[in-house]
């Protein structure tokens, strides 16, 4: 999938990873690349991107409602209070990705979020958003998997003890949370000035 913006069956040009999938189309059109703020929202995004590691995003997207229910809406204080019984409950929940390391990382990460001042996670993560380069990608082949900014974000988060926050995972988060604008030239969602 190295091509440029592609017309869907509705005739609208979108990034080619959307394909014909209705869930991906909704995600692309309504969320991906839209600036996302707030500690809870970014904790959810961090958690879901961590669960996605090694899997396709569509798997996580389709399981997102179940994840939200299982993790109490990703409220950091609630998740931070989870104990071993909650880990076992989550391991038994077929609606989510049942990976013990990822579940324990989400709980540990929630505890770290709770150690921060309100708004601090948001400020920390957004501090790595690059200034726009003035160059919009034309094809998927031009999109990086890792950038110096995602490497720096990953390093800063790992230094604080966060897990499942590697540089590739953090770049995916930066794209989805609108810290960079990787909508391709021609995509209807592409802003006039790119954010990368």
Secondary structure, 3 states (H helix, E strand, C coil): CCCCCEECCCCCEECHHHCCCHHHHHHHHHCCCCCCCCHHHHHHHHHHHHHHCCCCHHHHHHHHHHHHHHCHHHCHHHHHCCCHHHHHHHHCCCCCCCCHHHHHHHHHHHHHHHHCCCCHHHHHHHCCCCCCCCCCCCCHHHCCCCCHHHHHHHHHHHHCCCCCCCHHHHHHHHHHCCCCCCCCCCCCCCCCCCCC
